[in-house]
Amino acid sequence: MKTTKSNMCEALEGLIEDGRKEGQFTALLNLIKSGVITLKQAADSLNMSEKSFKKQLSDYGYVI
């Protein structure tokens, strides 16, 4: 049986990981918008298709 402290640690770790992922997408989106990289390059850097990359951006509330 997990303790409350253990559950809280797992929840916090999940939030931190989600923040890291969103940060990656934010950084890549900024590079796309400034013309440094293409959408395809950004998606490739995360081993994703362009469609999946766009969907994830949309899920985070970003628009290309």
N, C-alpha and C positions, 0 to 999 in steps of 0.2 A: 504494500500500500504506500502510495506517495504521500509525502507530507505537504502541507500547505506551502512551506518554504520551497520545496522542490518544484511544485506546480508554478509558483511565482517566478522562479528562476527560468523555467522552460518558457513561460509566457514572455518574459523579458528578452530572452535570447531570440525568440521569434520576432519580436518587435524590432530588435536591433538588426536582424538579418533583412527584414522587410525594408528598413530604412536604408541599408546598404544598397539593396537592389534598386530602390527608387532613386537613390543618389547616382547610380551608374546610368540609369535612363535619363536623368536630368542632365548630367554632364554630356552624354552623347547627343541629346536633343539640342543642347546649346552649340555643340560642334557642327551639327547638321545645319542649324539655322544660320550660323556664321559662315557657312560654306567651306569649312575645313575638311569635312568628310561627307560622304553621301549616306543616304538611308541604308543602302545595301552594305556599305562598309560598317556602319554601326550595328546592323543586325548580325553581320558575319562575326563581328568582334565578340558577340554573346552567343555565337553558335545558334542563331535563330533565323527563321525565314523573315522576309520583310513584312509579310502579313502578320506573323506572330508579334514582331517588334511593334508594329503600329497598334495592334490590339492591346499590348501591355501598356503602351503610352496612353492609350485611351482609358484603360482601367485606372491609371494614375491621375487622369484628368488633364493630360496634355494633348495638344493638337499640333499636327505638322502642317 
